[in-house]
Amino acid sequence: MNMMNKIVGLICIAVLSACNNPCQQICLDIRDLAEDCGTPFTNEDINECLSNQGKKNGEEKKSCAQARPVLEDEWTCDNIEVYFD
């Protein structure tokens, strides 16, 4: 990937992350954990996740808000490997 694509991807992430719903925030949490585990999470991966999670309705967003702390406390690198299989 060339430098311009990386810059555009980072700008997209910054813009999208400014108004994240709880489901989209989970995408960012998964990305952070994946990076900590040494698993690549590309700009395309994050953009796809943010786009898909941005379509959630109010009840789904409420569920994401409840699930997010569990993900942060309980997910490990093994969970990330399964997520990407």
C-alpha angles and dihedrals in degrees: 000000000000125000094256092057090050092051092048090048092051091049090051091050092049093049094044094045092056092073104028122158116216092267092053090047088059087060089058092046091052090048091052093049091046090053091048088052093048093248114137115241105184128209087252090054093051094043091050092047093047091048094048094045092047088068095064120121127231096272092048091049089052090053091050091051089054094044097047098077089050091053092050092049102037111029117099135182087271089062090051091053090053091046091057096043 
